């Protein structure tokens, strides 16, 4: 007759658990992003923000934690940009650019899953979405995901571009409605600098006496915080063709994005 097994004591169970000898049906604790979203739903945005940050330390590729951190960054900081001591151009502390950086990273990893949630958000991102910086960012995202007809729409409405030359003041380049390229000088006067015309999903630009070249419309990245973060912006990038003899705006790229010209 078989001998009956005695019921394990509490001490023996603890020992088996420590040694990995059993697989008891224990409830798994919610992960940090889920805990944060629960706090977010209750309106405890400070607690939620800390949990979203914890989730991203555990898994930087968690796109939902990035989206959620952009929400709490917005909710915890909206309105601070109106304070006298707010430094708009300190990008690594400016909530607007921090939120856009999280959204950019999330969209880069999984645009199909994240973009609809961004577009549908009417609470957490409300203050951000009302800003011009977001609208320019969203336009770049439209180009990134190649929304139907977006390139033609952008080129018909976006005319004022920036050329950033390292160590120098930026230049404003306008693709005027009359198909002239206008360069804004330091005294704020404009001078003709070439001609342009639509070409496929981009443009063709003839700068001065240089041969005409095609330029592609792309969603480029603007890096900040020592390269640790970025947000998307619109860029016109020269394609193949003879290179300009001198370094200038015709070497490209030209950009339109969330960044204010006053900070360049």
Backbone as numpy.savetxt, mean C-alpha at the origin, in Angstrom:
# Nx Ny Nz CAx CAy CAz Cx Cy Cz
-8.56 -64.79 32.10 -9.42 -63.60 32.10 -8.52 -62.36 32.10
-8.76 -61.45 31.17 -7.88 -60.29 31.09 -7.97 -59.40 32.30
-6.85 -58.87 32.63 -6.80 -57.96 33.77 -7.29 -56.59 33.34
-8.21 -55.96 34.11 -8.73 -54.64 33.78 -7.67 -53.59 34.02
-7.69 -52.58 33.13 -6.73 -51.48 33.29 -7.24 -50.51 34.34
-6.36 -50.07 35.17 -6.77 -49.10 36.19 -6.90 -47.72 35.55
-7.77 -46.90 36.07 -7.99 -45.55 35.56 -6.78 -44.68 35.82
-6.26 -44.00 34.80 -5.06 -43.17 35.01 -5.31 -42.09 36.06
-4.30 -41.88 36.86 -4.40 -40.81 37.85 -4.12 -39.47 37.18
-4.47 -38.35 37.87 -4.23 -37.02 37.32 -2.76 -36.79 37.06
-1.91 -37.32 37.99 -0.48 -37.14 37.84 0.06 -37.87 36.62
-0.47 -39.11 36.41 0.02 -39.86 35.25 -0.42 -39.23 33.95
-1.63 -38.63 33.90 -2.09 -37.93 32.70 -1.19 -36.74 32.37
-0.83 -35.99 33.41 0.05 -34.84 33.18 1.40 -35.29 32.65
1.90 -36.43 33.18 3.17 -36.94 32.71 3.09 -37.36 31.25
1.98 -38.04 30.89 1.82 -38.49 29.51 1.70 -37.30 28.56
1.01 -36.25 29.00 0.89 -35.05 28.17 2.25 -34.42 27.93
3.05 -34.35 28.98 4.37 -33.75 28.84 5.26 -34.55 27.90
5.10 -35.89 27.94 5.91 -36.75 27.10 5.35 -36.92 25.70
4.14 -36.38 25.48 3.54 -36.51 24.17 3.01 -37.90 23.88
2.66 -38.65 24.92 2.22 -40.03 24.74 0.73 -40.15 24.48
-0.02 -39.06 24.67 -1.46 -39.08 24.43 -1.83 -37.93 23.54
-3.00 -37.99 22.94 -3.53 -36.92 22.10 -4.94 -36.58 22.55
-5.07 -35.97 23.72 -6.40 -35.67 24.25 -7.10 -34.63 23.39
-8.41 -34.66 23.40 -9.20 -33.72 22.60 -9.32 -32.41 23.36
-8.27 -31.62 23.29 -8.25 -30.33 23.98 -8.63 -29.23 22.99
-9.44 -28.26 23.43 -9.86 -27.14 22.58 -8.65 -26.25 22.30
-8.41 -25.93 21.02 -7.30 -25.08 20.63 -7.63 -23.62 20.91
-6.68 -22.92 21.54 -6.91 -21.51 21.85 -6.99 -20.70 20.57
-7.88 -19.71 20.49 -7.98 -18.87 19.29 -6.65 -18.18 19.02
-6.28 -18.10 17.73 -5.04 -17.41 17.39 -5.21 -15.90 17.52
-4.08 -15.19 17.52 -4.09 -13.78 17.89 -4.99 -12.93 17.00
-5.00 -13.21 15.69 -5.85 -12.40 14.80 -7.32 -12.58 15.13
-7.73 -13.83 15.43 -9.13 -14.09 15.79 -9.48 -13.40 17.11
-8.56 -13.45 18.08 -8.79 -12.76 19.35 -8.90 -11.25 19.11
-8.02 -10.74 18.25 -8.06 -9.31 17.95 -9.34 -8.90 17.28
-9.83 -9.74 16.37 -11.07 -9.39 15.67 -12.25 -9.41 16.62
-12.22 -10.29 17.62 -13.28 -10.30 18.63 -13.26 -9.01 19.44
-12.05 -8.56 19.81 -11.93 -7.29 20.54 -12.35 -6.12 19.65
-12.00 -6.19 18.38 -12.39 -5.16 17.41 -13.91 -5.05 17.33
-14.59 -6.19 17.30 -16.04 -6.20 17.23 -16.69 -5.58 18.46
-15.99 -5.62 19.59 -16.51 -5.04 20.83 -16.12 -3.57 20.98
-15.36 -3.06 20.02 -14.95 -1.65 20.07 -13.70 -1.39 20.89
-13.01 -2.44 21.34 -11.77 -2.27 22.09 -10.61 -2.25 21.09
-10.44 -1.12 20.42 -9.50 -1.04 19.31 -8.04 -1.11 19.77
-7.76 -0.61 20.98 -6.38 -0.65 21.48 -5.95 -2.09 21.72
-6.81 -2.87 22.35 -6.50 -4.28 22.58 -6.41 -5.03 21.26
-7.34 -4.74 20.37 -7.35 -5.41 19.07 -6.07 -5.12 18.31
-5.63 -3.86 18.35 -4.41 -3.47 17.63 -3.21 -4.26 18.13
-3.09 -4.39 19.45 -1.97 -5.14 20.03 -2.01 -6.61 19.60
-3.19 -7.17 19.51 -3.32 -8.57 19.10 -3.02 -8.74 17.62
-3.39 -7.78 16.80 -3.06 -7.85 15.37 -1.55 -7.76 15.17
-0.90 -6.92 15.97 0.55 -6.82 15.89 1.21 -8.13 16.32
0.64 -8.76 17.34 1.15 -10.06 17.79 1.00 -11.09 16.67
-0.16 -11.08 16.01 -0.41 -12.03 14.92 0.60 -11.85 13.80
0.97 -10.60 13.49 1.91 -10.34 12.41 3.34 -10.69 12.80
3.67 -10.61 14.08 4.99 -11.07 14.53 5.09 -12.59 14.38
3.97 -13.27 14.64 3.94 -14.72 14.50 3.95 -15.14 13.04
3.25 -14.37 12.20 3.14 -14.71 10.78 3.00 -13.44 9.96
4.11 -12.88 9.48 4.07 -11.63 8.70 3.25 -11.74 7.41
2.97 -12.95 6.94 2.21 -13.12 5.70 0.70 -13.21 5.94
0.26 -13.01 7.17 -1.17 -13.07 7.49 -1.87 -11.82 6.94
-2.50 -11.96 5.79 -3.08 -10.80 5.11 -4.26 -10.23 5.88
-4.98 -11.08 6.59 -6.14 -10.59 7.35 -5.71 -9.78 8.56
-4.61 -10.19 9.18 -4.07 -9.40 10.29 -3.58 -8.05 9.79
-3.03 -8.01 8.57 -2.58 -6.73 8.01 -3.77 -5.81 7.74
-4.81 -6.37 7.14 -6.02 -5.58 6.91 -6.58 -5.06 8.23
-6.64 -5.93 9.22 -7.21 -5.54 10.51 -6.35 -4.51 11.22
-5.01 -4.62 11.10 -4.16 -3.61 11.72 -4.32 -2.26 11.04
-4.55 -2.26 9.73 -4.82 -0.99 9.04 -6.10 -0.36 9.58
-7.08 -1.20 9.90 -8.33 -0.69 10.46 -8.11 -0.04 11.82
-7.41 -0.75 12.72 -7.22 -0.19 14.06 -6.25 0.98 14.04
-5.26 0.96 13.14 -4.37 2.11 12.99 -5.18 3.35 12.63
-6.14 3.17 11.73 -7.00 4.29 11.32 -7.88 4.75 12.47
-8.55 3.82 13.14 -9.49 4.17 14.20 -8.81 4.80 15.41
-7.60 4.37 15.71 -6.89 4.88 16.89 -6.21 6.22 16.63
-6.02 6.58 15.36 -5.23 7.78 15.05 -5.95 8.84 14.23
-7.12 8.53 13.69 -7.82 9.50 12.84 -8.03 10.81 13.57
-7.78 11.90 12.87 -7.92 13.23 13.45 -6.62 13.79 13.98
-5.63 12.92 14.28 -4.36 13.40 14.82 -3.59 14.23 13.80
-3.89 14.02 12.52 -3.18 14.78 11.48 -3.54 16.26 11.51
-4.57 16.63 12.25 -4.96 18.04 12.37 -4.28 18.76 13.53
-3.55 18.01 14.35 -2.87 18.61 15.51 -1.65 19.41 15.05
-1.32 20.45 15.79 -0.19 21.32 15.43 1.14 20.59 15.44
1.28 19.58 16.30 2.57 18.89 16.43 2.66 17.65 15.54
1.68 17.46 14.65 1.71 16.29 13.78 2.67 16.53 12.62
3.63 15.62 12.45 4.61 15.73 11.37 4.14 14.85 10.22
3.49 15.47 9.25 2.90 14.72 8.14 3.95 13.96 7.35
5.14 14.52 7.23 6.18 13.95 6.38 7.04 12.92 7.10
6.78 12.66 8.37 7.45 11.56 9.06 6.66 10.29 8.77
6.93 9.71 7.62 6.08 8.63 7.11 5.98 7.45 8.06
7.09 7.14 8.77 7.09 5.98 9.65 6.23 6.19 10.90
5.75 7.43 11.11 4.86 7.71 12.24 3.49 8.24 11.78
3.35 8.47 10.50 2.10 9.01 9.96 1.11 7.86 9.75
0.00 7.88 10.48 -0.94 6.75 10.44 -1.47 6.50 9.03
-1.57 7.56 8.23 -2.10 7.40 6.87 -1.21 6.47 6.05
0.11 6.72 6.10 1.03 5.91 5.32 1.24 4.53 5.94
1.16 4.45 7.27 1.27 3.14 7.93 0.10 2.24 7.54
-1.10 2.81 7.52 -2.28 2.03 7.12 -2.19 1.62 5.66
-1.77 2.53 4.80 -1.63 2.20 3.38 -0.55 1.15 3.15
0.49 1.17 3.98 1.55 0.17 3.85 1.00 -1.22 4.17
0.20 -1.33 5.23 -0.40 -2.62 5.56 -1.34 -3.09 4.46
-2.17 -2.18 3.94 -3.08 -2.56 2.85 -2.30 -2.98 1.61
-1.20 -2.28 1.33 -0.39 -2.61 0.15 0.19 -4.01 0.27
0.73 -4.33 1.45 1.32 -5.64 1.66 0.27 -6.73 1.56
-0.92 -6.47 2.12 -1.99 -7.46 2.07 -2.45 -7.71 0.64
-2.62 -6.63 -0.13 -3.05 -6.78 -1.52 -1.98 -7.48 -2.33
-0.72 -7.17 -2.06 0.38 -7.82 -2.80 0.34 -9.33 -2.59
0.04 -9.76 -1.37 0.03 -11.19 -1.07 -1.22 -11.90 -1.61
-2.38 -11.24 -1.52 -3.62 -11.92 -1.93 -4.69 -10.89 -2.28
-4.55 -10.29 -3.45 -5.49 -9.24 -3.86 -6.91 -9.77 -4.00
-7.05 -10.99 -4.49 -8.37 -11.56 -4.73 -9.17 -11.67 -3.44
-8.53 -12.03 -2.35 -9.22 -12.20 -1.07 -9.41 -10.87 -0.34
-8.39 -10.01 -0.40 -8.38 -8.82 0.44 -9.07 -7.61 -0.17
-8.91 -7.41 -1.48 -9.44 -6.19 -2.10 -10.95 -6.02 -1.92
-11.76 -7.07 -2.09 -13.20 -6.89 -1.84 -13.50 -6.47 -0.40
-12.73 -6.97 0.57 -12.96 -6.59 1.97 -12.60 -5.13 2.21
-11.55 -4.66 1.52 -11.19 -3.24 1.62 -12.29 -2.38 1.02
-12.75 -2.75 -0.15 -13.77 -1.95 -0.84 -15.09 -1.93 -0.08
-15.40 -3.02 0.62 -16.68 -3.11 1.34 -16.63 -2.47 2.72
-15.45 -2.18 3.23 -15.30 -1.67 4.59 -15.89 -0.26 4.71
-16.82 -0.11 5.63 -17.45 1.21 5.86 -17.26 1.68 7.30
-16.47 0.95 8.06 -16.26 1.30 9.46 -14.80 1.57 9.77
-13.99 0.52 9.76 -12.61 0.67 10.19 -11.79 1.58 9.30
-12.02 1.52 8.00 -11.22 2.31 7.05 -11.93 3.58 6.58
-13.03 3.92 7.19 -13.85 5.04 6.71 -13.05 6.34 6.61
-12.32 6.69 7.68 -11.57 7.95 7.68 -10.44 7.92 6.66
-9.81 6.77 6.49 -8.73 6.65 5.51 -9.28 6.79 4.09
-10.39 6.13 3.81 -10.94 6.11 2.46 -11.47 7.48 2.03
-11.69 8.38 2.98 -12.15 9.73 2.66 -11.00 10.64 2.21
-9.78 10.18 2.37 -8.62 11.02 2.09 -8.14 10.85 0.65
-7.51 11.91 0.14 -7.00 11.89 -1.23 -5.87 10.88 -1.39
-5.09 10.68 -0.32 -4.00 9.71 -0.38 -4.53 8.31 -0.69
-5.64 7.96 -0.06 -6.23 6.63 -0.31 -6.75 6.54 -1.74
-7.40 7.58 -2.21 -7.98 7.54 -3.55 -6.90 7.35 -4.62
-5.76 8.00 -4.44 -4.65 7.80 -5.38 -4.08 6.39 -5.25
-4.01 5.91 -4.02 -3.53 4.54 -3.79 -4.47 3.53 -4.46
-5.77 3.75 -4.32 -6.72 2.79 -4.89 -6.65 2.79 -6.41
-6.34 3.94 -6.98 -6.17 4.03 -8.43 -4.98 3.17 -8.88
-3.90 3.22 -8.11 -2.73 2.40 -8.42 -3.07 0.91 -8.29
-3.88 0.58 -7.30 -4.28 -0.82 -7.12 -5.13 -1.29 -8.29
-5.95 -0.40 -8.83 -6.76 -0.76 -10.00 -5.88 -1.15 -11.17
-4.76 -0.44 -11.32 -3.80 -0.78 -12.38 -3.10 -2.09 -12.04
-2.75 -2.28 -10.77 -2.06 -3.50 -10.33 -2.88 -4.75 -10.67
-4.18 -4.71 -10.38 -5.02 -5.89 -10.61 -5.66 -5.88 -11.99
-5.30 -4.87 -12.78 -5.74 -4.76 -14.17 -7.27 -4.79 -14.31
-7.91 -3.88 -13.55 -9.35 -3.73 -13.70 -9.68 -3.25 -15.11
-10.76 -3.71 -15.66 -11.11 -3.45 -17.05 -11.22 -1.94 -17.33
-10.51 -1.51 -18.37 -10.58 -0.12 -18.81 -9.87 0.88 -17.93
-9.15 0.40 -16.89 -8.59 1.34 -15.92 -7.44 2.15 -16.51
-6.62 1.56 -17.38 -5.48 2.30 -17.92 -5.94 3.50 -18.75
-6.94 3.29 -19.58 -7.47 4.39 -20.39 -8.08 5.45 -19.49
-8.79 5.01 -18.44 -9.42 5.96 -17.52 -8.39 6.78 -16.78
-7.33 6.13 -16.30 -6.28 6.83 -15.56 -5.60 7.87 -16.45
-5.26 7.46 -17.66 -4.54 8.37 -18.56 -5.39 9.54 -19.03
-6.70 9.39 -18.95 -7.57 10.50 -19.35 -7.85 11.47 -18.20
-7.53 11.05 -16.97 -7.83 11.90 -15.82 -6.59 12.33 -15.04
-5.52 11.52 -15.06 -4.31 11.85 -14.30 -3.32 12.57 -15.22
-3.00 13.80 -14.87 -2.13 14.59 -15.76 -0.89 15.12 -15.07
-0.93 15.30 -13.75 0.19 15.92 -13.03 1.05 14.85 -12.37
2.28 14.71 -12.86 3.18 13.67 -12.42 4.40 14.27 -11.76
5.06 13.48 -10.90 6.29 13.91 -10.25 7.48 13.16 -10.82
8.59 13.88 -11.00 9.87 13.23 -11.30 10.77 13.49 -10.10
11.26 12.42 -9.48 12.08 12.54 -8.29 13.54 12.26 -8.63
14.34 13.29 -8.50 15.78 13.14 -8.77 16.51 13.16 -7.43
17.30 12.11 -7.12 17.97 12.05 -5.82 18.76 13.31 -5.51
18.52 13.84 -4.32 19.27 15.00 -3.87 18.78 16.33 -4.41
17.71 16.32 -5.20 17.21 17.57 -5.76 15.70 17.69 -5.53
15.21 18.89 -5.69 13.78 19.11 -5.57 13.04 18.36 -6.68
11.86 17.86 -6.40 11.11 17.15 -7.44 10.64 18.10 -8.53
10.39 17.53 -9.69 9.85 18.31 -10.80 8.43 17.86 -11.09
7.58 18.84 -11.38 6.20 18.54 -11.75 6.09 18.53 -13.27
5.61 17.41 -13.79 5.45 17.23 -15.22 3.97 17.02 -15.52
3.43 17.85 -16.40 2.01 17.76 -16.75 1.83 17.25 -18.17
1.00 16.23 -18.32 0.60 15.78 -19.65 -0.70 16.52 -19.97
-0.56 17.65 -20.65 -1.69 18.56 -20.86 -2.70 17.97 -21.86
-3.91 18.50 -21.76 -4.99 18.02 -22.64 -4.69 18.28 -24.11
-3.89 19.32 -24.39 -3.56 19.63 -25.79 -2.38 18.80 -26.30
-1.99 17.78 -25.51 -0.93 16.82 -25.86 0.48 17.41 -25.76
0.61 18.55 -25.09 1.93 19.06 -24.79 2.38 18.53 -23.44
3.68 18.31 -23.28 4.27 18.00 -21.98 4.78 19.32 -21.41
4.30 19.67 -20.21 4.68 20.93 -19.58 5.50 20.65 -18.32
6.61 21.38 -18.19 7.47 21.24 -17.01 7.31 22.49 -16.14
7.03 22.30 -14.85 6.90 23.41 -13.92 8.27 23.74 -13.34
8.69 24.99 -13.50 10.00 25.43 -13.02 9.92 25.85 -11.55
11.08 26.14 -10.96 11.11 26.48 -9.53 10.35 27.75 -9.22
10.25 28.67 -10.17 9.48 29.90 -9.92 8.00 29.71 -10.22
7.59 28.42 -10.40 6.20 28.01 -10.59 5.65 28.37 -11.97
6.51 28.84 -12.87 6.06 29.03 -14.25 6.21 27.71 -15.00
5.50 27.60 -16.11 5.55 26.38 -16.91 6.24 26.65 -18.24
6.90 25.63 -18.74 7.49 25.73 -20.06 7.23 24.42 -20.82
7.01 24.50 -22.14 6.82 23.28 -22.93 8.08 22.43 -22.90
7.89 21.11 -22.75 9.04 20.22 -22.65 8.93 19.03 -23.60
7.86 18.98 -24.41 7.71 17.87 -25.33 6.26 17.67 -25.73
6.01 16.53 -26.34 4.64 16.17 -26.74 4.36 14.73 -26.28
3.08 14.42 -26.15 2.71 13.06 -25.76 1.43 12.66 -26.50
1.20 11.36 -26.56 -0.04 10.84 -27.11 -0.32 9.48 -26.49
-1.60 9.08 -26.39 -1.92 7.75 -25.87 -1.34 6.68 -26.78
-0.90 5.58 -26.18 -0.33 4.48 -26.96 -0.63 3.18 -26.23
-1.62 2.43 -26.71 -2.00 1.20 -26.04 -2.45 1.48 -24.62
-1.87 0.77 -23.67 -2.19 1.00 -22.26 -1.26 1.97 -21.59
-0.52 2.74 -22.40 0.39 3.73 -21.85 0.40 4.98 -22.71
1.56 5.59 -22.85 1.68 6.80 -23.67 2.98 6.74 -24.46
3.06 7.59 -25.46 4.31 7.84 -26.17 4.69 9.28 -25.88
5.94 9.49 -25.47 6.40 10.84 -25.13 7.62 11.18 -25.97
7.57 12.38 -26.54 8.74 12.93 -27.25 9.20 14.13 -26.44
10.34 13.98 -25.79 10.88 15.04 -24.94 11.87 15.89 -25.72
11.52 17.16 -25.95 12.42 18.05 -26.68 12.78 17.50 -28.04
14.08 17.40 -28.30 14.56 16.90 -29.58 14.85 15.40 -29.55
14.56 14.77 -28.42 14.82 13.33 -28.30 13.82 12.53 -29.12
14.19 11.33 -29.57 13.24 10.48 -30.28 12.07 10.09 -29.36
10.91 9.89 -29.94 9.74 9.48 -29.17 9.96 8.08 -28.61
9.47 7.87 -27.37 9.58 6.55 -26.74 8.25 6.17 -26.10
7.93 4.88 -26.07 6.73 4.44 -25.36 6.99 4.40 -23.85
5.96 4.72 -23.07 6.03 4.65 -21.61 4.89 3.74 -21.12
5.20 2.86 -20.18 4.22 1.94 -19.64 3.61 2.50 -18.36
2.30 2.29 -18.20 1.62 2.67 -16.96 1.63 1.45 -16.03
2.24 1.61 -14.85 2.40 0.50 -13.92 2.00 0.92 -12.51
1.81 -0.09 -11.66 1.68 0.16 -10.22 3.04 -0.09 -9.61
3.73 0.97 -9.24 5.06 0.84 -8.64 4.99 0.95 -7.14
6.13 0.76 -6.51 6.20 0.81 -5.04 7.01 2.02 -4.60
6.51 2.72 -3.56 7.28 3.78 -2.91 7.68 3.25 -1.54
8.98 3.05 -1.35 9.48 2.49 -0.10 9.76 3.61 0.91
9.53 3.31 2.19 9.86 4.26 3.25 10.20 3.47 4.52
10.47 4.18 5.60 10.88 3.54 6.86 12.09 2.64 6.61
13.11 3.21 5.96 14.36 2.53 5.65 14.12 1.25 4.82
13.13 1.32 3.96 12.85 0.21 3.07 12.04 -0.91 3.69
11.59 -0.74 4.93 10.84 -1.79 5.60 9.36 -1.80 5.21
8.86 -0.69 4.68 7.46 -0.59 4.29 7.37 0.05 2.91
6.21 -0.10 2.29 5.99 0.53 1.00 4.49 0.72 0.80
4.15 1.61 -0.12 2.77 1.68 -0.60 2.82 1.78 -2.12
1.72 1.40 -2.74 1.66 1.43 -4.20 1.35 2.83 -4.70
1.91 3.16 -5.86 1.65 4.42 -6.54 1.61 4.16 -8.04
1.01 5.09 -8.78 1.04 5.01 -10.24 2.40 5.44 -10.75
2.90 4.75 -11.76 4.16 5.14 -12.37 4.06 5.04 -13.89
4.68 6.00 -14.56 4.93 5.92 -16.00 6.41 5.62 -16.16
6.71 4.49 -16.79 8.08 4.02 -16.90 8.46 3.91 -18.38
9.59 4.52 -18.79 10.00 4.46 -20.21 10.25 3.03 -20.65
9.82 2.73 -21.88 10.09 1.42 -22.46 11.38 1.44 -23.25
11.49 0.54 -24.17 12.71 0.43 -24.97 12.82 1.62 -25.92
14.04 1.98 -26.23 14.29 3.08 -27.15 15.59 3.78 -26.81
16.00 4.73 -27.62 17.24 5.47 -27.36 17.18 6.19 -26.01
18.25 6.08 -25.24 18.30 6.73 -23.94 18.62 8.21 -24.08
18.01 9.07 -23.25 18.31 10.50 -23.31 19.79 10.78 -23.06
20.29 11.81 -23.69 21.71 12.16 -23.53 22.00 12.68 -22.13
21.03 13.36 -21.50 21.22 13.92 -20.17 20.18 13.35 -19.21
20.60 13.22 -17.93 19.69 12.72 -16.90 18.66 13.80 -16.58
17.42 13.47 -16.69 16.34 14.41 -16.41 15.02 13.68 -16.36
13.92 14.44 -16.39 12.62 13.82 -16.20 12.32 12.78 -17.29
12.92 12.94 -18.49 12.63 12.01 -19.58 13.28 10.64 -19.38
14.13 10.51 -18.33 14.68 9.20 -18.00 13.70 8.40 -17.15
12.70 9.11 -16.57 11.67 8.47 -15.78 12.22 7.84 -14.50
11.35 7.18 -13.74 9.91 7.15 -13.99 9.22 8.41 -13.48
7.99 8.62 -13.93 7.13 9.67 -13.41 6.11 9.00 -12.50
5.67 9.67 -11.46 4.78 9.02 -10.49 3.65 9.93 -10.04
2.54 9.28 -9.70 1.41 9.90 -9.01 1.01 8.94 -7.90
0.98 9.40 -6.67 0.65 8.48 -5.60 0.19 9.18 -4.34
0.07 8.42 -3.26 -0.41 8.97 -1.99 0.48 10.07 -1.43
1.78 10.01 -1.74 2.71 10.95 -1.14 2.46 12.38 -1.60
2.39 13.29 -0.64 2.20 14.70 -0.96 3.48 15.28 -1.55
3.34 16.15 -2.53 4.50 16.78 -3.15 5.29 17.63 -2.17
4.64 18.14 -1.11 5.32 18.98 -0.14 6.36 18.21 0.66
6.28 16.90 0.66 7.20 16.07 1.45 8.39 15.60 0.63
8.39 15.83 -0.66 9.43 15.25 -1.51 10.73 16.05 -1.46
